[in-house]
Amino acid sequence: MLRAHTVEDVRRAEQAAMAHLPDGALMQRAAAGLAVAVADLLGGAYGRRVVLLVGPGDNGGDALWAGARLAGRGASVRALLLADRVHEAGLDALRRAGGRATRDLDDLPARPDVVVDGIVGIGGRPGLRDDAARAVERLAGVPVVAVDVPSGLDVDTGRVDGPHVTADLTVTFGTHKVAHLVDPSSLTCGALHLVDLGLDLGPAAVEALQPGDVRALLPRPGPDAQKYTRGVVGVRAGSATYPGAALLAVGGANAGLVGMVRYVGPPETADRVRAHHPEVVGDGRVQAWVVGPGGGDDAEAMLRAARADDVPVVVDADALRHVDGPMPGCVLTPHAGELAAMTGAERSDVEASPLAHVRDAARRWDCVVLLKGHHTLVADPTGRVRATTTGVPWLATAGAGDVLSGLVGALLAAGLSPFDAASVGSWVHGAAATEAAAGGPLTASRVAVQIPQVVRETLSGLG
């Protein structure tokens, strides 16, 4: 499990560690890991031109000490000092190693090989001061390695307000931070590299499933399994206007993770579902329902009928408009626009702070809420959150959400908790999209077809 912690968590753990370590030990560990990561990115240090953007805090100290190590390996290192006072020991080490420091932006090389962002650290506020913003703008187009987090973010919320750094690589220390996993800040981090500092950290604020976690959670039939014990999922979706939504939701549900899929919908749509999925049957007892994709004007009746069965319900698309109270045991799957409509917020506010909004929604409706996005977030009413880091931009395509709702419903029917079903379903959905896209365009139906292969690979340890 990849775990991300808050600023307070990290500071508490660092203070505890420093009580038992020599002064500066944590910074030296961080700087050593940072220097190695920068050298790896460059393919070596000798002869490379490195610019350090140095602010007043410990991140500036990390950058200076790393710069000293790189200079000692033959790199040409120039530090731009962006504060009246910087880490003195780190600055002295840089100079003794042959590096140079300046406060004049014009003294920097016109085109360095890499920029190391040590402007502000995890305690920084969103946005950058004017001098830092000018330096970042002047060096645009040069690969950037961020120290701990790209400067200018709100580390605990993921908000990005005002000028900020966009990194190609973020080297973080001790643990991942919330901003690495949640949008929109995750979009500024580039690749992530964790340097272990041996910190003793408590429960994570945000988690991200890894292949081994998914493998442990995926349902698999026992030797005495039969179709009913493996779970039965029902799908109420589609309409004369949107018959394809029913096909896609059923496609996601019918990936082999349950013993049976039932479909209930308009007769003409049911005929098309059976033509594409002859193993799908009609109405009857289920362990979970999927409701809403393409439901149109019938979505309210679909939701009412599904809830009458007193089983978990995945509520998606048109059915989300009819959620009017607590939904314990269920999973809501809105995108930002749908969640904004449900809560009365502006879509731009949801997109700017999805972590806060998904947590509020989970508490408000007393259920799991899956907020779709670049890094989909899954929250439960206790405030627990998982971020999905699989997927590709090509997944932003019509019908992909219908496939996801069907898949989550199947996992619910197979016995996973709503929180696990939503987070595992989102991970598998993203992984299937990545494989199906193979670096290019894809459609939602191809994602559904790829799900069984991803499940096989994950169960075998190849995923």
Legacy VTK file of the C-alpha trace (Angstrom):
# vtk DataFile Version 3.0
C-alpha trace
ASCII
DATASET POLYDATA
POINTS 463 float
0.000 0.000 0.000
1.336 3.412 -0.910
0.619 5.759 1.986
0.567 9.549 2.050
0.680 11.581 5.251
-0.090 15.126 6.307
2.468 17.791 7.186
1.685 17.375 10.884
2.218 13.600 10.667
5.598 14.069 9.020
6.820 16.734 11.416
5.843 14.665 14.426
7.694 11.630 13.041
10.770 13.698 12.167
10.924 15.195 15.657
10.730 11.739 17.180
13.499 10.477 14.891
15.793 13.455 15.524
15.641 12.819 19.256
17.669 9.648 18.644
19.904 10.748 15.746
22.917 13.062 15.415
22.149 16.617 14.341
21.591 16.873 10.602
21.354 13.128 10.042
17.909 13.256 8.414
18.972 16.068 6.096
22.065 14.150 5.037
19.971 11.082 4.240
17.559 13.220 2.236
20.334 15.045 0.390
22.098 11.804 -0.487
18.904 10.342 -1.943
18.185 13.556 -3.829
21.666 13.698 -5.350
21.427 10.098 -6.523
18.001 10.730 -8.091
19.237 13.825 -9.939
22.309 11.999 -11.223
20.162 9.084 -12.373
17.859 11.456 -14.232
20.832 13.064 -15.969
22.575 9.783 -16.707
25.524 10.863 -14.546
26.790 13.994 -12.805
30.134 14.760 -14.461
29.976 17.818 -16.697
26.268 18.406 -16.120
24.983 21.907 -15.427
22.738 22.001 -12.374
20.767 24.988 -11.076
19.435 24.991 -7.523
16.507 27.240 -6.621
17.062 27.727 -2.896
14.546 29.055 -0.410
14.866 29.637 3.322
13.742 26.286 4.726
15.028 22.767 5.079
14.131 21.981 1.466
16.625 24.636 0.447
19.130 22.945 2.745
18.422 19.573 1.128
19.024 21.142 -2.300
22.311 22.743 -1.201
23.703 19.592 0.367
22.645 17.563 -2.694
24.277 20.198 -4.889
27.507 19.795 -2.923
27.422 16.058 -3.571
26.812 16.605 -7.284
29.587 19.173 -7.497
31.890 16.670 -5.837
31.085 14.268 -8.663
32.026 16.776 -11.347
28.797 18.670 -11.966
28.752 22.440 -12.496
26.350 23.620 -9.801
24.921 27.141 -9.445
22.539 28.041 -6.619
20.082 30.930 -6.947
19.403 32.155 -3.408
15.786 33.281 -3.102
15.792 34.274 0.562
17.810 36.620 2.749
18.837 33.668 4.919
19.382 30.151 3.651
20.777 26.998 5.233
24.299 28.138 6.124
25.921 24.730 6.518
24.504 23.569 3.179
25.660 26.743 1.435
29.155 26.378 2.896
29.280 22.729 1.781
28.273 23.709 -1.751
30.984 26.343 -1.994
33.672 24.038 -0.572
32.713 21.434 -3.208
33.217 23.977 -6.003
29.640 25.093 -6.489
28.676 28.758 -6.741
25.819 30.810 -5.324
24.197 33.985 -6.602
21.212 36.199 -5.948
21.110 37.471 -9.535
18.905 35.562 -11.960
21.078 36.765 -14.849
24.065 34.881 -13.414
22.469 31.518 -14.169
23.421 29.503 -17.260
21.021 30.094 -20.129
20.172 26.426 -20.534
21.112 24.156 -17.601
20.571 20.424 -17.765
18.329 20.315 -14.710
16.719 22.603 -12.146
16.359 21.466 -8.526
13.353 23.113 -6.865
14.169 23.783 -3.217
12.158 27.006 -2.977
9.661 26.022 -0.296
8.893 22.766 1.462
5.902 21.021 2.944
5.151 23.990 5.203
4.856 26.410 2.315
1.670 28.200 1.333
0.100 27.974 -2.129
1.652 30.246 -4.714
5.166 31.635 -5.132
6.721 34.984 -4.344
7.402 37.187 -7.346
11.154 36.552 -7.441
10.679 32.790 -7.285
7.962 32.916 -9.934
10.275 34.872 -12.241
13.039 32.314 -11.789
10.682 29.439 -12.561
9.428 31.263 -15.654
12.966 32.042 -16.856
13.930 28.363 -16.630
10.801 27.032 -18.328
11.496 24.016 -20.521
14.370 22.707 -18.386
13.702 19.405 -16.571
12.775 20.049 -12.940
13.402 17.887 -9.888
11.270 18.983 -6.944
12.543 18.544 -3.394
9.777 16.794 -1.399
6.934 18.612 -3.217
6.794 21.069 -6.100
6.849 24.558 -4.615
3.598 26.501 -4.567
1.168 23.708 -3.606
-1.065 23.234 -0.594
0.452 19.984 0.614
-2.446 18.728 2.756
-5.325 19.588 0.414
-3.832 19.295 -3.066
-5.018 22.764 -4.050
-2.968 24.703 -6.587
-3.505 28.457 -6.375
-1.270 30.922 -8.168
2.247 30.428 -9.575
3.808 27.046 -8.818
6.447 24.610 -9.970
5.590 21.735 -12.289
8.155 18.989 -11.837
9.309 16.164 -14.054
10.444 14.238 -10.974
9.587 14.743 -7.311
11.971 13.249 -4.755
10.139 12.982 -1.456
11.419 11.954 1.936
10.130 9.598 4.615
6.681 9.148 3.134
4.523 10.369 0.304
2.525 13.510 0.987
-1.172 14.027 0.316
-0.398 16.435 -2.537
1.384 13.651 -4.428
-1.784 11.561 -4.709
-4.707 13.978 -5.040
-5.656 16.334 -7.844
-4.895 18.929 -9.008
-1.511 18.915 -7.245
-0.686 15.372 -8.414
-0.584 16.712 -11.961
2.379 18.926 -11.022
4.554 16.221 -9.443
5.761 14.183 -12.391
7.297 10.843 -11.460
7.606 10.156 -7.734
10.692 8.796 -5.989
10.602 8.048 -2.255
13.738 8.245 -0.115
13.222 6.189 3.035
14.267 8.032 6.202
13.183 5.319 8.611
10.376 7.422 10.111
7.785 5.885 12.403
4.528 7.136 10.904
0.950 6.558 11.990
-2.169 5.962 9.862
-2.082 7.523 6.415
-4.329 10.390 5.374
-4.604 8.971 1.843
-3.718 5.521 0.497
-3.142 4.144 -2.982
-3.533 0.452 -3.748
-0.585 -1.355 -5.305
-0.770 -4.611 -7.316
-0.148 -6.779 -4.264
-2.988 -5.089 -2.381
-5.364 -5.642 -5.279
-4.258 -9.264 -5.591
-5.105 -9.852 -1.918
-8.552 -8.271 -2.295
-9.713 -9.687 -5.628
-12.382 -12.375 -5.212
-11.573 -15.834 -6.494
-13.757 -18.953 -6.438
-13.097 -21.737 -3.965
-13.055 -25.420 -4.942
-16.727 -25.819 -3.965
-17.927 -22.638 -5.682
-21.120 -22.460 -7.707
-22.635 -19.526 -9.524
-24.808 -18.321 -6.657
-22.109 -18.469 -3.989
-19.772 -16.460 -6.219
-22.284 -13.608 -6.202
-25.031 -12.280 -8.432
-25.041 -8.675 -9.586
-28.005 -6.919 -11.149
-27.868 -4.013 -13.592
-30.705 -1.530 -14.064
-29.495 0.776 -16.798
-30.134 1.976 -20.319
-33.099 3.378 -22.191
-34.341 3.704 -25.726
-32.239 6.875 -25.974
-29.095 5.387 -24.409
-29.038 1.622 -25.017
-25.246 1.599 -25.212
-24.962 2.581 -21.546
-26.667 -0.680 -20.583
-24.292 -2.687 -22.766
-21.251 -1.009 -21.219
-22.434 -1.341 -17.621
-23.239 -4.994 -18.201
-19.854 -5.396 -19.887
-18.124 -4.119 -16.758
-20.225 -6.363 -14.525
-19.818 -9.399 -16.787
-16.031 -9.662 -16.554
-16.082 -13.004 -14.776
-15.736 -11.818 -11.180
-19.207 -13.041 -10.178
-21.241 -16.127 -10.927
-24.180 -14.413 -12.614
-25.256 -11.069 -14.047
-28.917 -10.031 -14.252
-30.209 -7.218 -16.431
-33.457 -5.314 -15.991
-34.397 -2.601 -18.462
-36.567 -1.687 -21.457
-37.414 -4.718 -23.638
-35.601 -3.446 -26.707
-32.499 -2.727 -24.641
-32.723 -6.124 -22.930
-32.734 -7.774 -26.357
-29.525 -5.963 -27.298
-27.887 -6.887 -23.989
-28.738 -10.574 -24.478
-27.468 -10.458 -28.051
-24.081 -9.203 -26.859
-23.998 -11.128 -23.577
-26.034 -14.341 -23.955
-25.091 -15.531 -20.453
-26.831 -12.545 -18.820
-30.270 -13.364 -17.365
-33.305 -11.407 -16.238
-34.691 -10.155 -12.941
-34.248 -12.082 -9.700
-32.350 -12.098 -6.426
-28.998 -10.306 -6.364
-26.306 -9.388 -3.872
-25.807 -5.911 -5.377
-27.373 -3.595 -7.949
-25.861 -1.175 -10.450
-28.276 1.637 -11.253
-28.326 4.693 -13.444
-26.132 4.578 -16.580
-28.265 5.838 -19.475
-31.404 5.539 -17.364
-32.799 8.903 -18.383
-36.310 9.557 -17.089
-36.542 6.016 -15.714
-33.539 6.420 -13.401
-35.607 7.422 -10.365
-37.803 4.324 -10.641
-34.726 2.167 -11.217
-33.117 3.459 -8.039
-36.274 3.023 -5.995
-36.683 -0.580 -7.161
-33.043 -1.438 -6.459
-33.104 0.046 -2.966
-36.231 -1.935 -2.130
-34.121 -5.137 -2.292
-32.052 -3.976 0.707
-28.702 -4.825 -0.921
-25.744 -2.539 -1.745
-26.314 -0.299 -4.763
-23.840 1.380 -7.081
-25.499 4.675 -8.007
-24.199 6.264 -11.197
-25.071 8.813 -13.859
-28.790 9.697 -14.086
-29.604 7.981 -10.792
-27.331 10.351 -8.886
-29.915 13.122 -9.379
-32.333 11.161 -7.205
-30.125 10.606 -4.155
-32.055 12.451 -1.466
-30.768 11.113 1.835
-28.372 8.721 3.558
-27.306 5.720 1.444
-25.513 3.414 3.903
-23.828 0.415 2.280
-23.938 1.979 -1.185
-21.388 3.477 -3.583
-21.990 6.762 -5.412
-19.827 7.291 -8.517
-20.053 10.932 -9.681
-17.628 12.941 -11.738
-16.918 16.520 -10.669
-19.876 17.988 -12.537
-22.321 15.482 -11.092
-21.027 15.969 -7.555
-21.304 19.734 -7.976
-24.944 19.344 -9.055
-25.660 17.080 -6.089
-24.157 19.438 -3.526
-24.899 22.843 -5.042
-21.185 23.630 -5.377
-19.517 25.051 -8.455
-17.825 22.451 -10.628
-14.649 24.529 -10.571
-14.611 24.336 -6.762
-14.932 20.536 -6.839
-12.115 20.291 -9.370
-9.919 22.643 -7.325
-10.381 20.690 -4.090
-11.666 17.173 -4.814
-10.299 15.709 -1.566
-12.393 18.008 0.606
-15.489 17.538 -1.531
-15.349 13.737 -1.687
-14.897 13.519 2.086
-17.814 15.884 2.666
-20.003 13.894 0.277
-19.203 10.584 1.962
-20.184 12.032 5.337
-23.279 13.715 3.947
-24.712 10.555 2.368
-23.218 8.121 4.877
-21.740 5.915 2.174
-18.725 5.412 -0.042
-18.269 8.053 -2.724
-16.050 7.472 -5.751
-15.169 10.808 -7.354
-13.863 10.200 -10.865
-10.880 12.164 -12.113
-7.225 11.965 -13.162
-6.593 10.382 -9.762
-10.001 9.015 -8.812
-10.693 9.348 -5.082
-12.707 6.897 -2.982
-13.876 8.082 0.444
-15.921 6.497 3.206
-17.924 8.287 5.932
-15.051 8.016 8.446
-12.824 10.179 6.218
-10.683 7.314 4.944
-9.549 7.944 1.352
-7.871 5.954 -1.396
-6.518 7.464 -4.605
-6.314 5.528 -7.858
-3.005 5.965 -9.654
-3.666 3.600 -12.573
-5.155 4.822 -15.827
-4.250 7.033 -18.767
-5.708 10.270 -20.176
-7.251 8.236 -23.044
-9.679 6.880 -20.405
-11.542 10.179 -20.553
-13.984 8.765 -23.091
-17.749 8.324 -23.302
-19.033 5.246 -21.525
-15.942 4.538 -19.435
-17.850 5.398 -16.270
-20.590 2.919 -17.187
-18.005 0.130 -17.375
-16.596 1.208 -14.013
-19.977 1.153 -12.282
-20.661 -2.367 -13.553
-17.263 -3.559 -12.372
-17.691 -2.041 -8.898
-21.126 -3.646 -8.661
-19.686 -7.062 -9.473
-17.049 -6.689 -6.761
-19.749 -5.698 -4.271
-21.811 -8.757 -5.186
-18.707 -10.940 -4.835
-18.446 -9.896 -1.200
-16.053 -6.949 -1.049
-16.926 -4.058 1.238
-18.126 -0.899 -0.519
-14.793 0.831 0.164
-12.737 -2.074 -1.166
-15.077 -2.700 -4.112
-14.864 0.929 -5.224
-11.101 1.243 -4.829
-10.263 -2.164 -6.338
-12.719 -1.568 -9.179
-11.189 1.809 -9.932
-7.651 0.344 -9.897
-8.567 -2.546 -12.229
-10.514 -0.200 -14.514
-7.498 2.106 -14.821
-5.094 -0.783 -15.394
-7.380 -2.231 -18.065
-7.517 1.137 -19.805
-3.725 1.412 -19.757
-3.322 -2.003 -21.373
-6.135 -1.486 -23.870
-4.826 1.914 -24.930
-1.245 0.678 -25.457
-0.180 4.293 -25.764
-3.009 5.387 -28.056
-6.767 5.955 -28.249
-9.310 3.565 -26.813
-13.048 3.194 -26.346
-15.008 2.149 -23.274
-15.948 -1.214 -24.761
-12.255 -2.075 -25.162
-11.717 -1.318 -21.479
-14.454 -3.804 -20.550
-12.928 -6.490 -22.754
-9.502 -5.990 -21.156
-10.672 -6.432 -17.536
-10.362 -10.255 -17.392
-6.784 -10.105 -18.675
-5.811 -7.526 -16.035
-7.400 -9.680 -13.335
-5.479 -12.740 -14.562
-2.193 -10.850 -14.589
-2.800 -9.366 -11.154
-3.735 -12.701 -9.591
-0.655 -14.323 -11.105
1.617 -11.574 -9.804
2.351 -10.108 -13.231
0.269 -6.956 -12.773
LINES 1 464
463 0 1 2 3 4 5 6 7 8 9 10 11 12 13 14 15 16 17 18 19 20 21 22 23 24 25 26 27 28 29 30 31 32 33 34 35 36 37 38 39 40 41 42 43 44 45 46 47 48 49 50 51 52 53 54 55 56 57 58 59 60 61 62 63 64 65 66 67 68 69 70 71 72 73 74 75 76 77 78 79 80 81 82 83 84 85 86 87 88 89 90 91 92 93 94 95 96 97 98 99 100 101 102 103 104 105 106 107 108 109 110 111 112 113 114 115 116 117 118 119 120 121 122 123 124 125 126 127 128 129 130 131 132 133 134 135 136 137 138 139 140 141 142 143 144 145 146 147 148 149 150 151 152 153 154 155 156 157 158 159 160 161 162 163 164 165 166 167 168 169 170 171 172 173 174 175 176 177 178 179 180 181 182 183 184 185 186 187 188 189 190 191 192 193 194 195 196 197 198 199 200 201 202 203 204 205 206 207 208 209 210 211 212 213 214 215 216 217 218 219 220 221 222 223 224 225 226 227 228 229 230 231 232 233 234 235 236 237 238 239 240 241 242 243 244 245 246 247 248 249 250 251 252 253 254 255 256 257 258 259 260 261 262 263 264 265 266 267 268 269 270 271 272 273 274 275 276 277 278 279 280 281 282 283 284 285 286 287 288 289 290 291 292 293 294 295 296 297 298 299 300 301 302 303 304 305 306 307 308 309 310 311 312 313 314 315 316 317 318 319 320 321 322 323 324 325 326 327 328 329 330 331 332 333 334 335 336 337 338 339 340 341 342 343 344 345 346 347 348 349 350 351 352 353 354 355 356 357 358 359 360 361 362 363 364 365 366 367 368 369 370 371 372 373 374 375 376 377 378 379 380 381 382 383 384 385 386 387 388 389 390 391 392 393 394 395 396 397 398 399 400 401 402 403 404 405 406 407 408 409 410 411 412 413 414 415 416 417 418 419 420 421 422 423 424 425 426 427 428 429 430 431 432 433 434 435 436 437 438 439 440 441 442 443 444 445 446 447 448 449 450 451 452 453 454 455 456 457 458 459 460 461 462
